[in-house]
Amino acid sequence: MKHSFVVACHGESKYLPGLLRSLNKQSLPSEIILASSEDTPYLREISERYGLPLEINPNGGSIGKDWNFCLEIAPTPLVTIAHQDDIYLRAYTAFVENAFLEDPGAAICFTDYREIRGNMVVEKNLNLGIKEVLLSPFKHFPNRVTQLLPILFGSAICCPSVTYNKDVLENFSFDEVLRSDLDWQAWIEIYKRGEKFIYVPEILMLHRIHENSETSKIIEDNARTEEDRRMLEQLWPKKIAGLISKVYSLSQRSNFEDDV
């Protein structure tokens, strides 16, 4: 099963070259494509420097539209939508392809990860601790029941660690209105369709947390809290969803705290 990285680009991220170097160093090579709704001199220069195709989405305007474009242009059955600020460790592709070879009927595969804050790799904080607890039953006893836990109290699945199996996800698309929780909405939809998740517990990528990220901006204007509540109401009675949402919002603080 062949794999590709499609890099969702926007603005002029100083971290993009680091991401691309990490993708080029994969022990099992993948196709790499740059995708954006912005045709800028910066992206053109990056495209030429690394010898990578740059595909421009003519119908951009939201994260969901851009991610759907990434899935559409991917030339392989397996595709990872890479976030431009992150780093993928050398064995990422090899582990993910092997997981799908063992279970080709799975819809998505996601891996463990750590965070980058400034120049430091963060091994432990509140956010990572909560996700580890939610993922532990699925890690040790993968089945339909434990597969629900990573999305039942919040999204414990690190979005940029996910690889999608397009052969299984027919007629799937990301919500094009949501600003923050379109990944969580995707996991809920895929679960309700009866599809299978694969979790690779090895740490295979590093997710960067910084104040200029789109996630941090959304948290600051409270859009994420409202979307979190909407996600939880699909899984719980309304009153219980409201209580869980209040607790879940506490973990958002770790996007702004380096010492959690």
C-alpha contacts under 8 A as a table, 3 or more apart, distances in Angstrom:
res1	aa1	res2	aa2	distance
1	M	77	P	6.81
1	M	78	L	7.03
1	M	97	E	6.79
1	M	100	F	7.62
1	M	101	L	6.99
2	K	30	S	7.60
2	K	76	T	5.56
2	K	77	P	6.23
2	K	78	L	6.08
2	K	97	E	7.63
3	H	30	S	5.58
3	H	31	E	6.86
3	H	76	T	5.58
3	H	77	P	6.59
3	H	78	L	4.53
3	H	79	V	5.57
3	H	80	T	7.76
3	H	93	T	7.58
3	H	97	E	7.28
4	S	30	S	4.96
4	S	31	E	4.50
4	S	32	I	5.82
4	S	33	I	7.79
4	S	74	A	6.67
4	S	75	P	7.27
4	S	76	T	6.12
4	S	78	L	6.40
4	S	79	V	4.94
4	S	80	T	6.40
5	F	23	L	7.93
5	F	30	S	6.73
5	F	31	E	6.13
5	F	32	I	4.84
5	F	33	I	6.36
5	F	74	A	7.83
5	F	79	V	5.78
5	F	80	T	4.89
5	F	81	I	6.03
5	F	82	A	6.21
6	V	32	I	5.88
6	V	33	I	4.78
6	V	34	L	5.84
6	V	35	A	6.55
6	V	70	C	5.90
6	V	71	L	7.88
6	V	74	A	6.70
6	V	79	V	7.04
6	V	80	T	6.26
6	V	81	I	5.06
6	V	82	A	5.94
7	V	32	I	7.47
7	V	33	I	6.14
7	V	34	L	4.86
7	V	35	A	5.78
7	V	70	C	7.69
7	V	81	I	5.80
7	V	82	A	4.62
7	V	83	H	6.07
7	V	84	Q	6.27
8	A	34	L	6.62
8	A	35	A	5.24
8	A	36	S	6.00
8	A	66	D	7.09
8	A	67	W	7.10
8	A	70	C	7.07
8	A	81	I	6.55
8	A	82	A	6.22
8	A	83	H	5.83
8	A	84	Q	6.40
9	C	34	L	6.78
9	C	35	A	5.88
9	C	36	S	5.03
9	C	83	H	7.47
9	C	84	Q	6.00
10	H	13	S	7.44
10	H	36	S	6.14
10	H	37	S	7.47
10	H	38	E	6.67
11	G	38	E	7.83
12	E	42	Y	6.56
12	E	43	L	7.65
13	S	16	L	5.52
13	S	84	Q	7.07
13	S	85	D	6.98
14	K	17	P	7.06
14	K	85	D	7.95
15	Y	18	G	5.40
15	Y	19	L	6.51
15	Y	84	Q	6.69
15	Y	85	D	4.97
15	Y	86	D	7.45
16	L	19	L	5.11
16	L	20	L	6.32
16	L	84	Q	5.05
16	L	85	D	5.84
16	L	86	D	7.99
17	P	20	L	5.11
17	P	21	R	6.18
17	P	46	I	7.70
18	G	21	R	5.15
18	G	22	S	6.34
18	G	85	D	7.95
18	G	86	D	7.97
18	G	87	I	7.03
19	L	22	S	5.16
19	L	23	L	6.36
19	L	84	Q	6.27
19	L	85	D	6.53
19	L	86	D	5.78
19	L	87	I	5.07
19	L	88	Y	7.13
20	L	23	L	5.01
20	L	24	N	6.17
20	L	50	Y	7.99
21	R	24	N	5.12
21	R	25	K	6.31
22	S	25	K	5.18
22	S	26	Q	6.74
22	S	87	I	5.99
22	S	88	Y	5.62
22	S	89	L	6.64
22	S	90	R	6.95
23	L	26	Q	5.55
23	L	30	S	7.96
23	L	32	I	7.69
23	L	87	I	7.95
23	L	88	Y	6.46
23	L	90	R	7.75
24	N	29	P	7.20
25	K	29	P	7.80
25	K	90	R	5.95
26	Q	29	P	5.63
26	Q	30	S	7.74
26	Q	89	L	7.27
26	Q	90	R	4.42
26	Q	91	A	6.12
26	Q	92	Y	7.05
26	Q	93	T	6.65
26	Q	94	A	7.96
27	S	90	R	5.65
27	S	91	A	5.79
27	S	93	T	7.44
27	S	94	A	6.77
28	L	91	A	7.45
28	L	93	T	5.99
28	L	94	A	5.49
29	P	93	T	7.55
30	S	93	T	7.49
32	I	52	L	6.72
32	I	53	P	7.85
33	I	52	L	6.06
33	I	53	P	5.46
33	I	54	L	6.31
33	I	55	E	7.41
33	I	74	A	7.93
34	L	47	S	7.40
34	L	52	L	6.87
34	L	53	P	6.09
34	L	54	L	4.66
34	L	55	E	6.15
35	A	54	L	5.73
35	A	55	E	4.81
35	A	56	I	5.90
35	A	57	N	7.15
35	A	66	D	7.92
35	A	69	F	7.91
35	A	70	C	6.53
36	S	39	D	7.08
36	S	54	L	7.67
36	S	55	E	6.53
36	S	56	I	5.14
36	S	57	N	5.89
36	S	60	G	7.95
36	S	66	D	6.93
37	S	56	I	5.29
37	S	57	N	4.57
37	S	58	P	6.38
37	S	59	N	7.32
37	S	60	G	5.06
37	S	61	G	7.28
37	S	66	D	6.96
38	E	56	I	6.69
38	E	57	N	7.74
39	D	43	L	6.94
39	D	44	R	7.41
39	D	56	I	6.43
40	T	43	L	5.40
40	T	44	R	6.27
41	P	44	R	5.00
41	P	45	E	6.05
42	Y	45	E	5.16
42	Y	46	I	6.26
43	L	46	I	4.97
43	L	47	S	5.97
43	L	54	L	7.68
44	R	47	S	5.00
44	R	48	E	6.23
44	R	54	L	7.33
45	E	48	E	5.20
45	E	49	R	6.03
46	I	49	R	5.05
46	I	50	Y	6.18
47	S	50	Y	5.58
47	S	51	G	5.69
47	S	52	L	4.94
47	S	53	P	6.19
47	S	54	L	6.14
48	E	51	G	4.97
48	E	52	L	6.63
49	R	52	L	7.97
57	N	60	G	5.58
57	N	66	D	7.00
57	N	69	F	6.55
59	N	65	K	7.12
60	G	63	I	7.99
60	G	65	K	5.50
60	G	66	D	5.70
61	G	65	K	6.65
61	G	66	D	7.46
62	S	65	K	5.27
62	S	66	D	6.35
62	S	176	E	6.24
62	S	177	V	7.08
62	S	179	R	7.50
63	I	66	D	5.12
63	I	67	W	6.12
63	I	176	E	6.82
63	I	179	R	6.72
64	G	67	W	5.14
64	G	68	N	6.07
64	G	174	F	5.33
64	G	175	D	5.52
64	G	176	E	4.07
64	G	177	V	6.92
64	G	178	L	7.32
64	G	179	R	7.88
64	G	182	L	6.89
65	K	68	N	5.17
65	K	69	F	6.20
65	K	174	F	7.53
65	K	175	D	7.97
65	K	176	E	5.43
66	D	69	F	5.06
66	D	70	C	6.32
67	W	70	C	4.90
67	W	71	L	6.40
67	W	81	I	7.21
67	W	174	F	7.05
68	N	71	L	5.18
68	N	72	E	6.14
68	N	173	S	6.02
68	N	174	F	6.13
69	F	72	E	4.93
69	F	73	I	6.22
70	C	73	I	5.53
70	C	74	A	6.24
70	C	81	I	6.70
71	L	74	A	5.40
71	L	79	V	7.01
71	L	81	I	7.65
71	L	166	K	7.90
74	A	77	P	7.81
74	A	79	V	6.43
76	T	79	V	6.61
77	P	164	Y	7.97
77	P	165	N	5.70
77	P	166	K	5.06
77	P	167	D	5.84
78	L	163	T	6.40
78	L	164	Y	5.57
78	L	165	N	4.80
78	L	166	K	6.24
79	V	163	T	5.39
79	V	164	Y	5.31
79	V	165	N	6.82
79	V	166	K	7.58
80	T	160	P	7.36
80	T	161	S	7.56
80	T	162	V	6.16
80	T	163	T	4.42
80	T	164	Y	6.35
81	I	160	P	6.42
81	I	162	V	7.59
81	I	163	T	7.33
82	A	86	D	7.56
82	A	160	P	5.66
82	A	161	S	7.98
83	H	86	D	5.79
83	H	160	P	6.01
85	D	207	H	7.51
85	D	208	R	6.03
86	D	205	M	7.56
86	D	206	L	5.84
86	D	207	H	4.98
86	D	208	R	5.41
87	I	205	M	5.71
87	I	206	L	5.05
87	I	207	H	6.70
87	I	208	R	7.97
88	Y	92	Y	6.37
88	Y	204	L	6.25
88	Y	205	M	4.26
88	Y	206	L	6.26
89	L	92	Y	5.67
89	L	204	L	5.09
89	L	205	M	5.22
89	L	206	L	7.56
90	R	93	T	7.67
90	R	204	L	7.63
91	A	94	A	5.35
91	A	95	F	6.18
91	A	204	L	6.69
92	Y	95	F	5.49
92	Y	96	V	6.24
92	Y	204	L	5.15
92	Y	205	M	7.09
93	T	96	V	5.16
93	T	97	E	5.96
94	A	97	E	5.37
94	A	98	N	6.11
95	F	98	N	5.21
95	F	99	A	6.18
95	F	200	V	7.58
96	V	99	A	5.05
96	V	100	F	6.42
96	V	109	C	6.77
96	V	110	F	7.92
96	V	163	T	7.48
96	V	200	V	7.54
97	E	100	F	5.21
97	E	101	L	6.15
98	N	101	L	4.96
98	N	102	E	6.30
99	A	102	E	5.26
99	A	103	D	6.29
99	A	109	C	7.57
99	A	198	I	7.34
99	A	200	V	7.62
100	F	103	D	4.81
100	F	104	P	4.73
100	F	105	G	7.68
100	F	106	A	6.96
100	F	109	C	7.62
101	L	104	P	5.44
103	D	106	A	5.90
105	G	168	V	6.65
105	G	196	K	7.42
106	A	109	C	7.47
106	A	165	N	7.14
106	A	168	V	7.12
106	A	195	E	6.58
106	A	196	K	4.72
106	A	197	F	5.83
106	A	198	I	6.71
107	A	164	Y	6.17
107	A	165	N	5.13
107	A	166	K	7.63
107	A	168	V	5.55
107	A	169	L	6.18
107	A	190	I	7.65
107	A	195	E	5.91
107	A	196	K	5.60
107	A	197	F	6.06
108	I	162	V	6.53
108	I	163	T	5.60
108	I	164	Y	4.67
108	I	165	N	5.89
108	I	196	K	7.10
108	I	197	F	5.20
108	I	198	I	6.24
109	C	162	V	5.53
109	C	163	T	5.23
109	C	164	Y	6.72
109	C	197	F	5.88
109	C	198	I	4.47
109	C	199	Y	5.81
109	C	200	V	7.25
110	F	157	I	6.93
110	F	158	C	7.22
110	F	159	C	7.92
110	F	161	S	5.24
110	F	162	V	4.26
110	F	163	T	6.33
110	F	197	F	7.82
110	F	198	I	6.34
110	F	199	Y	5.17
110	F	200	V	6.15
111	T	158	C	7.61
111	T	161	S	5.57
111	T	162	V	6.94
111	T	199	Y	5.71
111	T	200	V	4.56
111	T	201	P	5.65
111	T	202	E	6.35
111	T	203	I	6.60
111	T	204	L	6.38
111	T	205	M	7.74
112	D	158	C	7.69
112	D	161	S	7.51
112	D	199	Y	7.87
112	D	200	V	6.54
112	D	201	P	5.02
112	D	202	E	5.42
112	D	203	I	4.54
112	D	204	L	6.30
112	D	205	M	7.34
113	Y	158	C	7.49
113	Y	161	S	7.43
113	Y	202	E	7.64
113	Y	203	I	4.63
113	Y	204	L	5.86
113	Y	205	M	5.07
113	Y	206	L	5.60
113	Y	207	H	6.99
114	R	121	V	6.87
114	R	122	V	6.21
114	R	123	E	5.93
114	R	128	L	7.71
114	R	203	I	6.88
114	R	205	M	6.78
114	R	206	L	5.01
114	R	207	H	6.25
115	E	121	V	5.74
115	E	122	V	5.14
115	E	123	E	7.06
115	E	206	L	5.34
115	E	207	H	4.77
115	E	208	R	5.60
115	E	209	I	6.64
116	I	119	N	6.79
116	I	120	M	5.64
116	I	121	V	4.56
116	I	122	V	5.91
116	I	206	L	6.23
116	I	207	H	5.89
116	I	208	R	4.48
116	I	209	I	6.01
117	R	120	M	5.42
117	R	121	V	6.46
117	R	122	V	6.83
117	R	208	R	6.23
117	R	209	I	5.54
117	R	210	H	6.55
117	R	258	D	6.70
118	G	210	H	7.43
121	V	206	L	7.76
122	V	125	N	7.42
123	E	128	L	7.97
124	K	128	L	6.03
124	K	129	G	6.59
125	N	128	L	5.44
125	N	129	G	6.00
125	N	254	S	7.60
125	N	259	D	7.63
125	N	260	V	5.08
126	L	129	G	5.12
126	L	130	I	6.23
126	L	251	S	6.54
126	L	254	S	6.83
126	L	260	V	6.03
127	N	130	I	5.39
127	N	131	K	6.42
127	N	251	S	5.58
127	N	252	Q	7.72
127	N	254	S	6.41
128	L	131	K	5.20
128	L	132	E	6.13
129	G	132	E	5.13
129	G	133	V	6.44
130	I	133	V	5.29
130	I	134	L	6.41
130	I	156	A	7.85
131	K	134	L	5.10
131	K	135	L	6.06
131	K	150	P	7.50
131	K	155	S	7.95
131	K	156	A	4.76
131	K	157	I	7.78
132	E	135	L	5.17
132	E	136	S	5.97
132	E	156	A	7.80
133	V	136	S	5.35
133	V	137	P	7.95
134	L	137	P	7.09
134	L	138	F	7.99
134	L	149	L	5.90
134	L	150	P	5.33
134	L	156	A	6.61
135	L	138	F	5.41
135	L	139	K	6.01
135	L	149	L	6.99
135	L	150	P	5.63
135	L	156	A	6.90
136	S	139	K	5.02
136	S	140	H	6.37
137	P	140	H	5.37
137	P	141	F	5.67
137	P	142	P	7.30
137	P	146	T	5.86
137	P	149	L	7.89
138	F	141	F	5.17
138	F	142	P	4.57
138	F	143	N	6.99
138	F	146	T	4.75
138	F	147	Q	5.67
138	F	149	L	7.42
138	F	150	P	7.87
138	F	199	Y	7.77
139	K	142	P	6.06
139	K	199	Y	6.72
139	K	201	P	6.90
141	F	146	T	6.95
142	P	146	T	6.08
142	P	147	Q	6.52
143	N	146	T	5.52
143	N	147	Q	5.90
144	R	147	Q	5.19
144	R	148	L	6.81
144	R	196	K	7.81
145	V	148	L	5.58
145	V	149	L	7.36
146	T	149	L	5.36
146	T	150	P	7.82
147	Q	150	P	6.49
147	Q	197	F	6.96
148	L	151	I	5.73
148	L	152	L	5.91
148	L	191	Y	7.51
149	L	152	L	4.97
149	L	153	F	7.09
150	P	153	F	7.20
150	P	154	G	6.99
150	P	155	S	5.93
150	P	156	A	4.84
150	P	157	I	6.47
151	I	154	G	5.24
151	I	155	S	4.71
151	I	156	A	6.28
151	I	157	I	7.56
151	I	184	W	7.05
151	I	187	W	7.18
151	I	188	I	7.03
152	L	155	S	7.44
152	L	232	L	7.29
152	L	235	L	6.62
153	F	232	L	7.26
153	F	244	I	6.79
153	F	248	Y	7.49
154	G	184	W	7.92
154	G	228	D	7.64
154	G	232	L	7.54
154	G	248	Y	6.72
155	S	158	C	7.76
155	S	184	W	5.71
157	I	161	S	7.93
157	I	162	V	7.88
158	C	161	S	5.50
158	C	162	V	6.94
159	C	162	V	5.52
159	C	183	D	6.38
160	P	207	H	7.51
161	S	204	L	7.87
161	S	205	M	6.63
164	Y	169	L	7.70
165	N	168	V	5.62
165	N	169	L	6.21
166	K	169	L	4.87
166	K	170	E	6.50
167	D	170	E	6.51
169	L	172	F	5.44
173	S	186	A	7.95
174	F	182	L	6.28
174	F	183	D	7.49
174	F	185	Q	7.92
174	F	186	A	6.22
175	D	178	L	6.11
175	D	182	L	5.68
175	D	185	Q	7.49
175	D	186	A	7.66
176	E	182	L	7.75
178	L	181	D	6.22
178	L	182	L	5.55
178	L	227	E	7.43
179	R	182	L	6.76
179	R	218	I	7.35
179	R	223	A	7.60
179	R	224	R	7.65
180	S	183	D	7.66
180	S	215	T	6.56
180	S	218	I	6.75
180	S	223	A	7.58
180	S	224	R	5.77
180	S	227	E	7.14
181	D	184	W	5.09
181	D	185	Q	6.04
181	D	224	R	7.16
181	D	227	E	6.23
181	D	228	D	6.85
181	D	231	M	7.71
182	L	185	Q	4.95
182	L	186	A	6.06
183	D	186	A	4.96
183	D	187	W	6.41
184	W	187	W	5.14
184	W	188	I	6.30
184	W	231	M	7.36
185	Q	188	I	5.11
185	Q	189	E	6.15
185	Q	231	M	6.59
186	A	189	E	5.09
186	A	190	I	6.05
187	W	190	I	5.11
187	W	191	Y	5.99
188	I	191	Y	5.13
188	I	192	K	6.13
189	E	192	K	5.14
189	E	193	R	6.24
190	I	193	R	5.11
190	I	194	G	6.75
190	I	195	E	5.77
190	I	196	K	7.99
191	Y	194	G	5.28
191	Y	195	E	5.58
191	Y	196	K	7.13
192	K	195	E	7.46
209	I	213	S	7.11
209	I	255	N	6.25
210	H	213	S	5.66
210	H	216	S	7.20
210	H	255	N	7.08
210	H	256	F	7.50
211	E	216	S	5.60
211	E	217	K	7.30
211	E	255	N	7.45
211	E	256	F	6.75
212	N	216	S	6.57
212	N	217	K	6.82
213	S	216	S	5.35
213	S	217	K	6.49
214	E	217	K	5.15
214	E	218	I	6.25
215	T	218	I	5.18
215	T	219	I	6.26
216	S	219	I	5.13
216	S	220	E	6.24
216	S	255	N	6.39
216	S	256	F	7.71
217	K	220	E	5.16
217	K	221	D	6.63
218	I	221	D	5.47
218	I	222	N	6.39
218	I	223	A	5.56
218	I	224	R	5.89
219	I	222	N	5.11
219	I	223	A	6.27
219	I	224	R	5.40
219	I	225	T	7.33
219	I	252	Q	7.17
220	E	223	A	7.83
221	D	224	R	7.91
222	N	225	T	5.48
222	N	226	E	6.97
223	A	226	E	5.55
223	A	227	E	6.45
224	R	227	E	5.03
224	R	228	D	5.95
225	T	228	D	5.08
225	T	229	R	6.38
225	T	245	S	7.29
225	T	249	S	6.47
226	E	229	R	5.27
226	E	230	R	6.50
227	E	230	R	5.04
227	E	231	M	6.31
228	D	231	M	5.15
228	D	232	L	6.28
228	D	245	S	6.38
229	R	232	L	5.17
229	R	233	E	6.19
229	R	241	A	6.43
229	R	242	G	6.31
229	R	245	S	5.53
230	R	233	E	5.23
230	R	234	Q	6.84
231	M	234	Q	5.52
231	M	235	L	7.20
232	L	235	L	5.24
232	L	236	W	5.95
232	L	241	A	5.14
232	L	242	G	7.85
232	L	244	I	7.72
232	L	245	S	7.20
233	E	236	W	5.18
233	E	237	P	6.19
233	E	238	K	5.45
233	E	241	A	5.37
233	E	242	G	7.93
235	L	241	A	7.80
236	W	240	I	6.22
236	W	241	A	5.43
237	P	240	I	5.53
237	P	241	A	6.05
238	K	241	A	5.02
238	K	242	G	6.27
239	K	242	G	5.17
239	K	243	L	6.58
240	I	243	L	5.19
240	I	244	I	6.27
241	A	244	I	5.18
241	A	245	S	6.01
242	G	245	S	5.07
242	G	246	K	6.46
243	L	246	K	5.32
243	L	247	V	6.65
244	I	247	V	5.21
244	I	248	Y	5.98
245	S	248	Y	4.97
245	S	249	S	6.08
246	K	249	S	5.34
246	K	250	L	7.09
247	V	250	L	5.60
247	V	251	S	7.72
248	Y	251	S	5.75
248	Y	252	Q	7.48
249	S	252	Q	5.36
249	S	253	R	7.68
250	L	253	R	5.89
251	S	254	S	5.89
252	Q	255	N	5.81
253	R	256	F	5.68
253	R	257	E	6.43
254	S	257	E	4.88
254	S	258	D	7.15
254	S	260	V	6.29
255	N	258	D	7.93
257	E	260	V	5.90
